[in-house]
């Protein structure tokens, strides 16, 4: 997914991180590349998700991040919200186009 030239909201970034961890435990490097962030900016997002109980940090020489059941439920809601927002934007555009005609 190409994020260049678009600014994502925090919920979109959090959803992208959760989606990355959905298929199994991921290293910080894997999460960084999958989310399109850098190593410095991802830390607050990982801490937020961890403190909220949406991901679990599995300690080790190289810690890995795993989505929790609560995180899976949150991801379902974030996807639904994104779908609703996309539909709303498309509906508004089509109404505006009809008014212009």
Biopython code that builds the backbone (N, CA, C, O; Angstrom):
import numpy as np
from Bio.PDB.StructureBuilder import StructureBuilder

atoms = [
    (1, "UNK", "N", (0.840, -1.173, 0.000)),
    (1, "UNK", "CA", (0.000, 0.000, 0.000)),
    (1, "UNK", "C", (0.888, 1.240, 0.000)),
    (1, "UNK", "O", (1.849, 1.319, 0.765)),
    (2, "UNK", "N", (0.573, 2.192, -0.842)),
    (2, "UNK", "CA", (1.378, 3.411, -0.960)),
    (2, "UNK", "C", (0.721, 4.546, -0.197)),
    (2, "UNK", "O", (-0.406, 4.934, -0.505)),
    (3, "UNK", "N", (1.423, 5.085, 0.802)),
    (3, "UNK", "CA", (0.880, 6.153, 1.626)),
    (3, "UNK", "C", (1.471, 7.512, 1.272)),
    (3, "UNK", "O", (1.123, 8.521, 1.886)),
    (4, "UNK", "N", (2.360, 7.543, 0.286)),
    (4, "UNK", "CA", (3.008, 8.799, -0.069)),
    (4, "UNK", "C", (1.980, 9.811, -0.553)),
    (4, "UNK", "O", (1.128, 9.492, -1.383)),
    (5, "UNK", "N", (2.061, 11.019, -0.041)),
    (5, "UNK", "CA", (1.185, 12.084, -0.487)),
    (5, "UNK", "C", (-0.155, 12.129, 0.219)),
    (5, "UNK", "O", (-0.959, 13.020, -0.054)),
    (6, "UNK", "N", (-0.417, 11.195, 1.119)),
    (6, "UNK", "CA", (-1.664, 11.230, 1.865)),
    (6, "UNK", "C", (-1.357, 11.194, 3.351)),
    (6, "UNK", "O", (-0.447, 10.495, 3.797)),
    (7, "UNK", "N", (-2.118, 11.946, 4.098)),
    (7, "UNK", "CA", (-1.947, 11.955, 5.542)),
    (7, "UNK", "C", (-3.007, 11.056, 6.153)),
    (7, "UNK", "O", (-4.204, 11.244, 5.935)),
    (8, "UNK", "N", (-2.552, 10.082, 6.914)),
    (8, "UNK", "CA", (-3.464, 9.142, 7.547)),
    (8, "UNK", "C", (-3.848, 9.627, 8.935)),
    (8, "UNK", "O", (-3.074, 10.312, 9.604)),
    (9, "UNK", "N", (-5.036, 9.267, 9.354)),
    (9, "UNK", "CA", (-5.454, 9.588, 10.713)),
    (9, "UNK", "C", (-4.817, 8.578, 11.669)),
    (9, "UNK", "O", (-4.323, 7.532, 11.248)),
    (10, "UNK", "N", (-4.838, 8.906, 12.947)),
    (10, "UNK", "CA", (-4.248, 8.004, 13.936)),
    (10, "UNK", "C", (-4.965, 6.660, 13.963)),
    (10, "UNK", "O", (-4.329, 5.619, 14.128)),
    (11, "UNK", "N", (-6.280, 6.678, 13.803)),
    (11, "UNK", "CA", (-7.000, 5.400, 13.817)),
    (11, "UNK", "C", (-6.637, 4.537, 12.613)),
    (11, "UNK", "O", (-6.624, 3.310, 12.720)),
    (12, "UNK", "N", (-6.343, 5.149, 11.476)),
    (12, "UNK", "CA", (-5.904, 4.380, 10.315)),
    (12, "UNK", "C", (-4.541, 3.752, 10.560)),
    (12, "UNK", "O", (-4.296, 2.614, 10.161)),
    (13, "UNK", "N", (-3.658, 4.489, 11.213)),
    (13, "UNK", "CA", (-2.323, 3.964, 11.533)),
    (13, "UNK", "C", (-2.443, 2.821, 12.537)),
    (13, "UNK", "O", (-1.813, 1.776, 12.374)),
    (14, "UNK", "N", (-3.254, 3.022, 13.574)),
    (14, "UNK", "CA", (-3.440, 1.972, 14.576)),
    (14, "UNK", "C", (-4.040, 0.722, 13.932)),
    (14, "UNK", "O", (-3.637, -0.396, 14.255)),
    (15, "UNK", "N", (-4.992, 0.904, 13.031)),
    (15, "UNK", "CA", (-5.596, -0.237, 12.335)),
    (15, "UNK", "C", (-4.560, -0.963, 11.481)),
    (15, "UNK", "O", (-4.564, -2.192, 11.413)),
    (16, "UNK", "N", (-3.679, -0.215, 10.833)),
    (16, "UNK", "CA", (-2.648, -0.826, 10.001)),
    (16, "UNK", "C", (-1.692, -1.668, 10.846)),
    (16, "UNK", "O", (-1.272, -2.746, 10.426)),
    (17, "UNK", "N", (-1.354, -1.177, 12.027)),
    (17, "UNK", "CA", (-0.474, -1.928, 12.929)),
    (17, "UNK", "C", (-1.177, -3.191, 13.412)),
    (17, "UNK", "O", (-0.582, -4.269, 13.426)),
    (18, "UNK", "N", (-2.445, -3.061, 13.808)),
    (18, "UNK", "CA", (-3.203, -4.238, 14.244)),
    (18, "UNK", "C", (-3.325, -5.256, 13.128)),
    (18, "UNK", "O", (-3.197, -6.458, 13.364)),
    (19, "UNK", "N", (-3.571, -4.788, 11.922)),
    (19, "UNK", "CA", (-3.693, -5.684, 10.766)),
    (19, "UNK", "C", (-2.386, -6.446, 10.540)),
    (19, "UNK", "O", (-2.401, -7.635, 10.221)),
    (20, "UNK", "N", (-1.278, -5.764, 10.704)),
    (20, "UNK", "CA", (0.029, -6.406, 10.535)),
    (20, "UNK", "C", (0.207, -7.541, 11.542)),
    (20, "UNK", "O", (0.713, -8.610, 11.201)),
    (21, "UNK", "N", (-0.207, -7.301, 12.772)),
    (21, "UNK", "CA", (-0.017, -8.290, 13.839)),
    (21, "UNK", "C", (-1.096, -9.374, 13.836)),
    (21, "UNK", "O", (-1.018, -10.335, 14.602)),
    (22, "UNK", "N", (-2.089, -9.218, 12.983)),
    (22, "UNK", "CA", (-3.222, -10.134, 12.941)),
    (22, "UNK", "C", (-2.813, -11.552, 12.510)),
    (22, "UNK", "O", (-3.401, -12.532, 12.967)),
    (23, "UNK", "N", (-1.828, -11.658, 11.650)),
    (23, "UNK", "CA", (-1.439, -12.955, 11.097)),
    (23, "UNK", "C", (-0.368, -13.667, 11.918)),
    (23, "UNK", "O", (0.216, -14.647, 11.458)),
    (24, "UNK", "N", (-0.111, -13.187, 13.114)),
    (24, "UNK", "CA", (0.876, -13.814, 13.971)),
    (24, "UNK", "C", (1.839, -12.778, 14.514)),
    (24, "UNK", "O", (1.857, -11.639, 14.047)),
    (25, "UNK", "N", (2.638, -13.161, 15.496)),
    (25, "UNK", "CA", (3.578, -12.223, 16.107)),
    (25, "UNK", "C", (4.540, -11.633, 15.074)),
    (25, "UNK", "O", (5.047, -12.340, 14.204)),
    (26, "UNK", "N", (4.781, -10.331, 15.187)),
    (26, "UNK", "CA", (5.659, -9.620, 14.254)),
    (26, "UNK", "C", (6.722, -8.846, 15.024)),
    (26, "UNK", "O", (6.473, -8.353, 16.124)),
    (27, "UNK", "N", (7.893, -8.749, 14.439)),
    (27, "UNK", "CA", (8.968, -7.946, 15.017)),
    (27, "UNK", "C", (8.682, -6.472, 14.766)),
    (27, "UNK", "O", (7.832, -6.127, 13.945)),
    (28, "UNK", "N", (9.388, -5.617, 15.469)),
    (28, "UNK", "CA", (9.208, -4.182, 15.270)),
    (28, "UNK", "C", (9.534, -3.803, 13.823)),
    (28, "UNK", "O", (8.860, -2.957, 13.234)),
    (29, "UNK", "N", (10.552, -4.419, 13.259)),
    (29, "UNK", "CA", (10.926, -4.135, 11.876)),
    (29, "UNK", "C", (9.783, -4.480, 10.922)),
    (29, "UNK", "O", (9.481, -3.706, 10.014)),
    (30, "UNK", "N", (9.155, -5.620, 11.119)),
    (30, "UNK", "CA", (8.041, -6.018, 10.270)),
    (30, "UNK", "C", (6.869, -5.047, 10.410)),
    (30, "UNK", "O", (6.220, -4.702, 9.422)),
    (31, "UNK", "N", (6.601, -4.609, 11.639)),
    (31, "UNK", "CA", (5.508, -3.663, 11.878)),
    (31, "UNK", "C", (5.818, -2.314, 11.231)),
    (31, "UNK", "O", (4.938, -1.689, 10.640)),
    (32, "UNK", "N", (7.066, -1.867, 11.344)),
    (32, "UNK", "CA", (7.476, -0.594, 10.745)),
    (32, "UNK", "C", (7.241, -0.616, 9.242)),
    (32, "UNK", "O", (6.638, 0.306, 8.691)),
    (33, "UNK", "N", (7.710, -1.653, 8.584)),
    (33, "UNK", "CA", (7.564, -1.718, 7.128)),
    (33, "UNK", "C", (6.103, -1.880, 6.702)),
    (33, "UNK", "O", (5.679, -1.284, 5.712)),
    (34, "UNK", "N", (5.341, -2.673, 7.435)),
    (34, "UNK", "CA", (3.944, -2.897, 7.077)),
    (34, "UNK", "C", (3.080, -1.655, 7.294)),
    (34, "UNK", "O", (2.091, -1.449, 6.592)),
    (35, "UNK", "N", (3.462, -0.828, 8.272)),
    (35, "UNK", "CA", (2.642, 0.339, 8.596)),
    (35, "UNK", "C", (3.094, 1.607, 7.878)),
    (35, "UNK", "O", (2.386, 2.614, 7.893)),
    (36, "UNK", "N", (4.255, 1.565, 7.258)),
    (36, "UNK", "CA", (4.734, 2.739, 6.540)),
    (36, "UNK", "C", (5.243, 3.841, 7.447)),
    (36, "UNK", "O", (5.266, 5.007, 7.053)),
    (37, "UNK", "N", (5.651, 3.487, 8.659)),
    (37, "UNK", "CA", (6.206, 4.467, 9.596)),
    (37, "UNK", "C", (7.703, 4.236, 9.728)),
    (37, "UNK", "O", (8.266, 3.383, 9.043)),
    (38, "UNK", "N", (8.342, 4.987, 10.600)),
    (38, "UNK", "CA", (9.757, 4.737, 10.875)),
    (38, "UNK", "C", (9.897, 4.279, 12.324)),
    (38, "UNK", "O", (8.927, 4.269, 13.082)),
    (39, "UNK", "N", (11.108, 3.902, 12.693)),
    (39, "UNK", "CA", (11.330, 3.317, 14.015)),
    (39, "UNK", "C", (11.058, 4.305, 15.145)),
    (39, "UNK", "O", (10.672, 3.892, 16.238)),
    (40, "UNK", "N", (11.246, 5.571, 14.908)),
    (40, "UNK", "CA", (11.008, 6.572, 15.954)),
    (40, "UNK", "C", (9.516, 6.843, 16.139)),
    (40, "UNK", "O", (9.035, 6.926, 17.269)),
    (41, "UNK", "N", (8.792, 6.979, 15.045)),
    (41, "UNK", "CA", (7.380, 7.346, 15.154)),
    (41, "UNK", "C", (6.467, 6.183, 15.533)),
    (41, "UNK", "O", (5.339, 6.406, 15.973)),
    (42, "UNK", "N", (6.932, 4.958, 15.372)),
    (42, "UNK", "CA", (6.057, 3.823, 15.682)),
    (42, "UNK", "C", (5.968, 3.550, 17.182)),
    (42, "UNK", "O", (4.983, 2.972, 17.641)),
    (43, "UNK", "N", (6.962, 3.948, 17.941)),
    (43, "UNK", "CA", (7.011, 3.635, 19.373)),
    (43, "UNK", "C", (5.769, 4.119, 20.131)),
    (43, "UNK", "O", (5.186, 3.331, 20.876)),
    (44, "UNK", "N", (5.334, 5.388, 19.973)),
    (44, "UNK", "CA", (4.125, 5.808, 20.705)),
    (44, "UNK", "C", (2.873, 5.010, 20.316)),
    (44, "UNK", "O", (2.014, 4.753, 21.160)),
    (45, "UNK", "N", (2.773, 4.624, 19.058)),
    (45, "UNK", "CA", (1.625, 3.827, 18.617)),
    (45, "UNK", "C", (1.651, 2.441, 19.258)),
    (45, "UNK", "O", (0.619, 1.950, 19.716)),
    (46, "UNK", "N", (2.815, 1.814, 19.293)),
    (46, "UNK", "CA", (2.931, 0.503, 19.929)),
    (46, "UNK", "C", (2.632, 0.582, 21.417)),
    (46, "UNK", "O", (1.986, -0.310, 21.966)),
    (47, "UNK", "N", (3.093, 1.639, 22.077)),
    (47, "UNK", "CA", (2.832, 1.806, 23.507)),
    (47, "UNK", "C", (1.344, 2.039, 23.762)),
    (47, "UNK", "O", (0.786, 1.505, 24.720)),
    (48, "UNK", "N", (0.704, 2.831, 22.910)),
    (48, "UNK", "CA", (-0.734, 3.080, 23.038)),
    (48, "UNK", "C", (-1.518, 1.779, 22.890)),
    (48, "UNK", "O", (-2.411, 1.489, 23.685)),
    (49, "UNK", "N", (-1.177, 1.002, 21.868)),
    (49, "UNK", "CA", (-1.859, -0.271, 21.645)),
    (49, "UNK", "C", (-1.620, -1.243, 22.786)),
    (49, "UNK", "O", (-2.527, -1.977, 23.181)),
    (50, "UNK", "N", (-0.412, -1.253, 23.314)),
    (50, "UNK", "CA", (-0.079, -2.143, 24.416)),
    (50, "UNK", "C", (-0.814, -1.738, 25.695)),
    (50, "UNK", "O", (-1.397, -2.587, 26.369)),
    (51, "UNK", "N", (-0.788, -0.456, 26.029)),
    (51, "UNK", "CA", (-1.459, 0.024, 27.241)),
    (51, "UNK", "C", (-2.964, -0.165, 27.167)),
    (51, "UNK", "O", (-3.622, -0.333, 28.193)),
    (52, "UNK", "N", (-3.511, -0.138, 25.960)),
    (52, "UNK", "CA", (-4.949, -0.332, 25.757)),
    (52, "UNK", "C", (-5.330, -1.808, 25.733)),
    (52, "UNK", "O", (-6.514, -2.144, 25.693)),
    (53, "UNK", "N", (-4.338, -2.685, 25.758)),
    (53, "UNK", "CA", (-4.600, -4.120, 25.738)),
    (53, "UNK", "C", (-4.948, -4.655, 24.365)),
    (53, "UNK", "O", (-5.538, -5.730, 24.249)),
    (54, "UNK", "N", (-4.586, -3.909, 23.307)),
    (54, "UNK", "CA", (-4.911, -4.331, 21.950)),
    (54, "UNK", "C", (-3.802, -5.172, 21.319)),
    (54, "UNK", "O", (-4.058, -5.970, 20.417)),
    (55, "UNK", "N", (-2.579, -4.990, 21.794)),
    (55, "UNK", "CA", (-1.480, -5.867, 21.392)),
    (55, "UNK", "C", (-0.736, -6.306, 22.640)),
    (55, "UNK", "O", (-0.796, -5.659, 23.686)),
    (56, "UNK", "N", (-0.047, -7.403, 22.506)),
    (56, "UNK", "CA", (0.770, -7.948, 23.576)),
    (56, "UNK", "C", (2.219, -7.909, 23.114)),
    (56, "UNK", "O", (2.528, -8.297, 21.987)),
    (57, "UNK", "N", (3.100, -7.445, 23.980)),
    (57, "UNK", "CA", (4.532, -7.442, 23.662)),
    (57, "UNK", "C", (5.130, -8.695, 24.284)),
    (57, "UNK", "O", (5.108, -8.871, 25.502)),
    (58, "UNK", "N", (5.656, -9.551, 23.443)),
    (58, "UNK", "CA", (6.265, -10.791, 23.916)),
    (58, "UNK", "C", (7.765, -10.529, 24.042)),
    (58, "UNK", "O", (8.458, -10.357, 23.039)),
    (59, "UNK", "N", (8.268, -10.499, 25.298)),
    (59, "UNK", "CA", (9.676, -10.155, 25.503)),
    (59, "UNK", "C", (10.619, -11.236, 24.969)),
    (59, "UNK", "O", (10.250, -12.401, 24.819)),
    (60, "UNK", "N", (11.814, -10.814, 24.697)),
    (60, "UNK", "CA", (12.850, -11.713, 24.216)),
    (60, "UNK", "C", (14.026, -10.874, 23.753)),
    (60, "UNK", "O", (14.033, -9.654, 23.923)),
    (61, "UNK", "N", (15.013, -11.521, 23.173)),
    (61, "UNK", "CA", (16.145, -10.777, 22.635)),
    (61, "UNK", "C", (15.645, -9.714, 21.660)),
    (61, "UNK", "O", (16.112, -8.575, 21.660)),
    (62, "UNK", "N", (14.694, -10.111, 20.841)),
    (62, "UNK", "CA", (13.995, -9.187, 19.945)),
    (62, "UNK", "C", (12.507, -9.331, 20.233)),
    (62, "UNK", "O", (11.889, -10.305, 19.801)),
    (63, "UNK", "N", (11.918, -8.374, 20.960)),
    (63, "UNK", "CA", (10.493, -8.498, 21.293)),
    (63, "UNK", "C", (9.631, -8.583, 20.041)),
    (63, "UNK", "O", (9.966, -8.015, 19.001)),
    (64, "UNK", "N", (8.525, -9.294, 20.154)),
    (64, "UNK", "CA", (7.573, -9.375, 19.060)),
    (64, "UNK", "C", (6.209, -8.897, 19.563)),
    (64, "UNK", "O", (5.934, -8.898, 20.763)),
    (65, "UNK", "N", (5.379, -8.497, 18.630)),
    (65, "UNK", "CA", (4.084, -7.914, 18.941)),
    (65, "UNK", "C", (2.996, -8.807, 18.378)),
    (65, "UNK", "O", (3.042, -9.222, 17.220)),
    (66, "UNK", "N", (1.997, -9.099, 19.239)),
    (66, "UNK", "CA", (0.908, -9.983, 18.842)),
    (66, "UNK", "C", (-0.416, -9.312, 19.195)),
    (66, "UNK", "O", (-0.555, -8.724, 20.267)),
    (67, "UNK", "N", (-1.373, -9.403, 18.297)),
    (67, "UNK", "CA", (-2.694, -8.833, 18.540)),
    (67, "UNK", "C", (-3.413, -9.678, 19.591)),
    (67, "UNK", "O", (-3.266, -10.900, 19.613)),
    (68, "UNK", "N", (-4.183, -9.035, 20.454)),
    (68, "UNK", "CA", (-4.966, -9.731, 21.465)),
    (68, "UNK", "C", (-6.395, -9.905, 20.958)),
    (68, "UNK", "O", (-6.752, -9.388, 19.899)),
    (69, "UNK", "N", (-7.196, -10.622, 21.704)),
    (69, "UNK", "CA", (-8.607, -10.788, 21.349)),
    (69, "UNK", "C", (-9.293, -9.416, 21.308)),
    (69, "UNK", "O", (-10.088, -9.134, 20.412)),
    (70, "UNK", "N", (-8.977, -8.581, 22.281)),
    (70, "UNK", "CA", (-9.529, -7.227, 22.314)),
    (70, "UNK", "C", (-9.074, -6.436, 21.088)),
    (70, "UNK", "O", (-9.846, -5.654, 20.533)),
    (71, "UNK", "N", (-7.840, -6.632, 20.670)),
    (71, "UNK", "CA", (-7.314, -5.974, 19.479)),
    (71, "UNK", "C", (-8.021, -6.439, 18.215)),
    (71, "UNK", "O", (-8.278, -5.642, 17.312)),
    (72, "UNK", "N", (-8.338, -7.736, 18.150)),
    (72, "UNK", "CA", (-9.072, -8.270, 16.997)),
    (72, "UNK", "C", (-10.457, -7.627, 16.908)),
    (72, "UNK", "O", (-10.921, -7.282, 15.822)),
    (73, "UNK", "N", (-11.113, -7.470, 18.067)),
    (73, "UNK", "CA", (-12.430, -6.837, 18.093)),
    (73, "UNK", "C", (-12.330, -5.365, 17.686)),
    (73, "UNK", "O", (-13.177, -4.863, 16.948)),
    (74, "UNK", "N", (-11.306, -4.686, 18.163)),
    (74, "UNK", "CA", (-11.106, -3.281, 17.800)),
    (74, "UNK", "C", (-10.857, -3.141, 16.302)),
    (74, "UNK", "O", (-11.353, -2.207, 15.672)),
    (75, "UNK", "N", (-10.098, -4.059, 15.738)),
    (75, "UNK", "CA", (-9.808, -4.012, 14.298)),
    (75, "UNK", "C", (-11.082, -4.188, 13.469)),
    (75, "UNK", "O", (-11.245, -3.542, 12.434)),
    (76, "UNK", "N", (-11.969, -5.048, 13.918)),
    (76, "UNK", "CA", (-13.258, -5.213, 13.233)),
    (76, "UNK", "C", (-14.007, -3.884, 13.213)),
    (76, "UNK", "O", (-14.550, -3.488, 12.182)),
    (77, "UNK", "N", (-14.034, -3.200, 14.348)),
    (77, "UNK", "CA", (-14.736, -1.924, 14.440)),
    (77, "UNK", "C", (-14.050, -0.836, 13.613)),
    (77, "UNK", "O", (-14.720, -0.019, 12.981)),
    (78, "UNK", "N", (-12.726, -0.826, 13.617)),
    (78, "UNK", "CA", (-11.996, 0.166, 12.821)),
    (78, "UNK", "C", (-12.232, -0.043, 11.328)),
    (78, "UNK", "O", (-12.368, 0.921, 10.574)),
    (79, "UNK", "N", (-12.280, -1.303, 10.905)),
    (79, "UNK", "CA", (-12.568, -1.595, 9.494)),
    (79, "UNK", "C", (-13.983, -1.152, 9.129)),
    (79, "UNK", "O", (-14.206, -0.595, 8.054)),
    (80, "UNK", "N", (-14.937, -1.399, 10.025)),
    (80, "UNK", "CA", (-16.320, -0.990, 9.767)),
    (80, "UNK", "C", (-16.407, 0.532, 9.682)),
    (80, "UNK", "O", (-17.087, 1.067, 8.806)),
    (81, "UNK", "N", (-15.734, 1.218, 10.572)),
    (81, "UNK", "CA", (-15.732, 2.677, 10.556)),
    (81, "UNK", "C", (-15.124, 3.193, 9.262)),
    (81, "UNK", "O", (-15.657, 4.116, 8.647)),
    (82, "UNK", "N", (-14.020, 2.606, 8.853)),
    (82, "UNK", "CA", (-13.382, 3.024, 7.606)),
    (82, "UNK", "C", (-14.327, 2.806, 6.423)),
    (82, "UNK", "O", (-14.412, 3.645, 5.526)),
    (83, "UNK", "N", (-15.031, 1.680, 6.429)),
    (83, "UNK", "CA", (-15.992, 1.410, 5.372)),
    (83, "UNK", "C", (-17.125, 2.423, 5.355)),
    (83, "UNK", "O", (-17.546, 2.868, 4.287)),
    (84, "UNK", "N", (-17.616, 2.785, 6.515)),
    (84, "UNK", "CA", (-18.684, 3.783, 6.598)),
    (84, "UNK", "C", (-18.211, 5.147, 6.125)),
    (84, "UNK", "O", (-18.935, 5.852, 5.421)),
    (85, "UNK", "N", (-17.012, 5.514, 6.505)),
    (85, "UNK", "CA", (-16.481, 6.818, 6.101)),
    (85, "UNK", "C", (-16.259, 6.874, 4.601)),
    (85, "UNK", "O", (-16.521, 7.902, 3.975)),
    (86, "UNK", "N", (-15.781, 5.786, 4.015)),
    (86, "UNK", "CA", (-15.575, 5.757, 2.564)),
    (86, "UNK", "C", (-16.905, 5.839, 1.820)),
    (86, "UNK", "O", (-17.001, 6.519, 0.798)),
    (87, "UNK", "N", (-17.919, 5.160, 2.315)),
    (87, "UNK", "CA", (-19.236, 5.217, 1.683)),
    (87, "UNK", "C", (-19.804, 6.629, 1.788)),
    (87, "UNK", "O", (-20.357, 7.154, 0.821)),
    (88, "UNK", "N", (-19.667, 7.242, 2.962)),
    (88, "UNK", "CA", (-20.183, 8.593, 3.168)),
    (88, "UNK", "C", (-19.512, 9.579, 2.225)),
    (88, "UNK", "O", (-20.176, 10.431, 1.634)),
    (89, "UNK", "N", (-18.207, 9.466, 2.085)),
    (89, "UNK", "CA", (-17.483, 10.371, 1.188)),
    (89, "UNK", "C", (-17.960, 10.176, -0.235)),
    (89, "UNK", "O", (-18.192, 11.154, -0.945)),
    (90, "UNK", "N", (-18.112, 8.937, -0.666)),
    (90, "UNK", "CA", (-18.575, 8.665, -2.027)),
    (90, "UNK", "C", (-19.998, 9.165, -2.231)),
    (90, "UNK", "O", (-20.300, 9.743, -3.275)),
    (91, "UNK", "N", (-20.884, 8.954, -1.249)),
    (91, "UNK", "CA", (-22.262, 9.426, -1.363)),
    (91, "UNK", "C", (-22.312, 10.945, -1.465)),
    (91, "UNK", "O", (-23.066, 11.487, -2.274)),
    (92, "UNK", "N", (-21.518, 11.634, -0.653)),
    (92, "UNK", "CA", (-21.493, 13.095, -0.691)),
    (92, "UNK", "C", (-21.023, 13.594, -2.047)),
    (92, "UNK", "O", (-21.557, 14.574, -2.566)),
    (93, "UNK", "N", (-20.036, 12.936, -2.620)),
    (93, "UNK", "CA", (-19.523, 13.349, -3.925)),
    (93, "UNK", "C", (-20.587, 13.151, -5.005)),
    (93, "UNK", "O", (-20.770, 14.007, -5.870)),
    (94, "UNK", "N", (-21.286, 12.014, -4.949)),
    (94, "UNK", "CA", (-22.289, 11.752, -5.987)),
    (94, "UNK", "C", (-23.441, 12.744, -5.883)),
    (94, "UNK", "O", (-23.968, 13.173, -6.909)),
    (95, "UNK", "N", (-23.849, 13.122, -4.663)),
    (95, "UNK", "CA", (-24.900, 14.125, -4.490)),
    (95, "UNK", "C", (-24.448, 15.475, -5.010)),
    (95, "UNK", "O", (-25.220, 16.192, -5.647)),
    (96, "UNK", "N", (-23.189, 15.825, -4.737)),
    (96, "UNK", "CA", (-22.655, 17.099, -5.204)),
    (96, "UNK", "C", (-22.607, 17.126, -6.732)),
    (96, "UNK", "O", (-22.859, 18.163, -7.345)),
    (97, "UNK", "N", (-22.286, 15.989, -7.343)),
    (97, "UNK", "CA", (-22.235, 15.914, -8.807)),
    (97, "UNK", "C", (-23.634, 16.069, -9.395)),
    (97, "UNK", "O", (-23.811, 16.740, -10.411)),
    (98, "UNK", "N", (-24.625, 15.451, -8.761)),
    (98, "UNK", "CA", (-25.999, 15.555, -9.253)),
    (98, "UNK", "C", (-26.496, 16.992, -9.158)),
    (98, "UNK", "O", (-27.191, 17.473, -10.053)),
    (99, "UNK", "N", (-26.134, 17.687, -8.056)),
    (99, "UNK", "CA", (-26.553, 19.084, -7.886)),
    (99, "UNK", "C", (-25.907, 19.988, -8.921)),
    (99, "UNK", "O", (-26.494, 20.983, -9.346)),
    (100, "UNK", "N", (-24.690, 19.632, -9.324)),
    (100, "UNK", "CA", (-23.966, 20.469, -10.294)),
    (100, "UNK", "C", (-24.563, 20.349, -11.694)),
    (100, "UNK", "O", (-24.401, 21.245, -12.522)),
    (101, "UNK", "N", (-25.261, 19.226, -11.960)),
    (101, "UNK", "CA", (-25.831, 18.993, -13.298)),
    (101, "UNK", "C", (-27.091, 19.697, -13.442)),
    (101, "UNK", "O", (-27.722, 19.624, -14.497)),
]
sb = StructureBuilder()
sb.init_structure("model")
sb.init_model(0)
sb.init_chain("A")
sb.init_seg("    ")
for serial, (resi, resn, name, xyz) in enumerate(atoms, 1):
    if name == "N":
        sb.init_residue(resn, " ", resi, " ")
    sb.init_atom(name, np.array(xyz, "f"), 0.0, 1.0, " ", f" {name:<3s}", serial, name[0])
structure = sb.get_structure()
